[in-house]
Amino acid sequence: MGEAKVRLIIDSAPRDGSNLGKLIELHRMVVEQTMRLNINEYVRITWELDGAESREAPPGEATGWLRNQGGAGDLQRNQSNPMSALSGRQRQIADMLCAHYSIKRISSELFVSVNTVKKHIQNMKRALKVESSGADFIYLLNRLMQGGTLTETELTPNE
C-alpha cells in the first residue's frame, strides 16, 4: 500500500499589513504545533508571498532584530546571545529568512549567488549548533532573534 499524501493549503490575499501580520502569526503557529507534535520530519511547510516588494517593513525590520540591535554593523558579540555567533551578513540573511524571503530572493537582494546564501545558512546552523532545516530552522532562528533560548531537543531533529 502506498503512502497517503495530505495537503493543507491556506490561500489568502491580505489587503493590508495588519492582515499579513496575522497570516505570518498563523504560519508560526502551524510550525510551532508541528514541532510540538513531533511530526516536523514528515510535514513540509511552505510559505509563498507574492508581491513581497510592497511589504511595509524592509529587510532588517520585519523581525525587529536589526532595529533593536542598532544595525548589523553595530552589533556587539556577547556570550549571552546565541545570535552573536553570527556575522553581520548571516544576521541579515537570518532576518530575511524570518521575513519569509525565499533563498532566490535573498540572493537577488544581496547580489550574491543562491549557493552563497545556502552556504551562509549552513554556516549559521553550525555556529548556532542547530541541525533542523526548512521551516523548523526558520522557527528556531526567529525564536533566537527575539531573545529566546533553545532546548536540547530543539537543537537536534527527532530520530
Residue pairs with C-beta under 8 A, 6 or more apart in sequence:
10 23
10 26
12 19
12 23
14 20
14 22
14 23
17 55
17 56
17 57
20 55
24 100
27 45
27 47
27 100
28 139
28 142
30 45
31 45
31 135
31 136
31 138
31 139
32 139
34 40
34 43
34 45
34 135
34 136
35 136
35 139
35 154
38 158
40 132
40 135
40 136
40 157
40 158
41 157
41 158
44 134
44 135
45 134
45 135
46 135
47 100
47 135
49 100
52 100
52 101
52 105
55 62
55 99
57 99
59 92
59 95
59 96
59 99
59 101
59 109
60 66
60 67
60 71
60 72
60 92
60 95
61 67
62 95
62 96
62 98
62 99
63 95
63 98
63 99
63 142
63 145
63 146
64 145
64 146
65 83
65 91
65 94
65 95
65 98
65 145
66 72
66 91
66 92
66 95
69 75
72 88
72 89
72 91
72 92
73 88
75 84
75 88
75 91
76 84
77 84
77 85
78 84
81 147
82 128
82 144
82 149
82 150
83 91
83 94
83 128
83 144
83 145
85 127
85 128
86 94
86 124
86 127
86 128
89 110
89 120
90 120
90 123
90 124
90 127
92 110
93 106
93 110
93 117
93 120
93 121
93 124
94 124
94 141
94 145
95 145
96 105
96 106
96 109
97 106
97 121
97 138
97 141
98 138
98 141
98 142
98 145
101 109
103 114
103 117
103 118
103 121
104 114
106 117
107 113
107 114
107 116
107 117
110 117
121 137
124 130
124 141
125 131
125 132
125 133
125 137
128 140
128 141
128 144
129 155
130 137
130 140
130 141
130 150
130 154
130 155
131 155
131 156
131 157
132 140
132 154
132 155
132 156
132 157
133 157
136 157
140 150
140 154
143 149
143 150
144 150
